[in-house]
Amino acid sequence: MSNVEVEFYWRPGCGFCAALDRPMSRSGFNVRKINIWEDPDAAARVREVANGNETVPTVIVGSTAMVNPSFAEVEAAVKAASA
């Protein structure tokens, strides 16, 4: 599978994060999970790409940032970054 890093910003108790985590963990992608409640820099990064909000899940693949993406959107971004 691709060696492109997928930055997966999440927080505990987020149902949307849990729903996206399931296919992400089975995908074989190089996923780096970052808890925004434990990492202030990560929370700031999410605010940068989410119009000042700490909306999770936020996923960054290369230069593509996606707020609350579907797994299909993440998969497409990984394929595009791998091309």
C-alpha distance (Angstrom), angle and dihedral (degrees) to the residues before:
residue distance angle dihedral
M1 . . .
S2 3.76 . .
N3 3.80 122.6 .
V4 3.83 90.4 -148.5
E5 3.79 109.6 124.9
V6 3.79 117.0 -121.4
E7 3.81 112.2 -156.2
F8 3.80 107.1 -152.1
Y9 3.82 112.5 -168.2
W10 3.80 113.7 -163.7
R11 3.79 144.2 147.6
P12 3.82 134.1 -145.2
G13 3.79 116.1 -88.6
C14 3.81 94.5 24.8
G15 3.80 108.9 134.4
F16 3.80 93.1 -166.6
C17 3.81 89.0 53.4
A18 3.81 91.5 50.9
A19 3.80 91.1 48.5
L20 3.81 92.0 52.2
D21 3.81 93.1 41.8
R22 3.81 92.7 63.2
P23 3.83 97.5 63.6
M24 3.81 91.5 33.7
S25 3.81 91.9 56.8
R26 3.83 90.4 50.9
S27 3.82 94.8 43.3
G28 3.78 99.9 83.3
F29 3.80 88.6 -130.6
N30 3.80 120.3 143.2
V31 3.82 94.5 -105.8
R32 3.80 123.3 -177.9
K33 3.81 109.0 -166.4
I34 3.79 114.5 -153.2
N35 3.80 122.0 -170.1
I36 3.82 106.2 -146.1
W37 3.81 91.3 -157.8
E38 3.82 90.1 61.4
D39 3.80 98.3 39.5
P40 3.84 118.3 52.4
D41 3.81 91.1 -171.2
A42 3.80 89.7 55.5
A43 3.81 91.0 50.2
A44 3.81 88.6 51.5
R45 3.82 90.4 50.0
V46 3.81 90.4 52.9
R47 3.82 90.7 49.6
E48 3.82 89.0 52.3
V49 3.80 92.6 58.6
A50 3.83 99.1 31.5
N51 3.81 101.1 58.4
G52 3.80 93.8 -96.7
N53 3.82 94.6 -48.0
E54 3.78 128.5 116.7
T55 3.79 91.9 -131.4
V56 3.79 114.8 164.6
P57 2.86 144.8 -130.5
T58 3.76 91.2 48.4
V59 3.79 116.3 166.7
I60 3.79 126.5 -165.9
V61 3.79 121.6 -165.7
G62 3.78 112.3 178.5
S63 3.81 105.2 -52.7
T64 3.82 93.6 -18.6
A65 3.81 116.2 100.3
M66 3.80 119.8 -171.6
V67 3.79 126.9 -172.9
N68 3.81 114.4 -149.8
P69 3.81 93.0 -14.7
S70 3.76 127.5 -178.1
F71 3.79 117.0 -115.8
A72 3.82 87.9 -110.4
E73 3.82 89.4 59.0
V74 3.81 91.3 49.9
E75 3.80 90.9 47.3
A76 3.82 91.2 50.8
A77 3.82 91.1 49.7
V78 3.82 91.4 50.6
K79 3.80 91.2 49.3
A80 3.82 91.3 48.3
A81 3.82 92.0 48.2
S82 3.81 90.5 48.6
A83 3.80 94.4 52.2
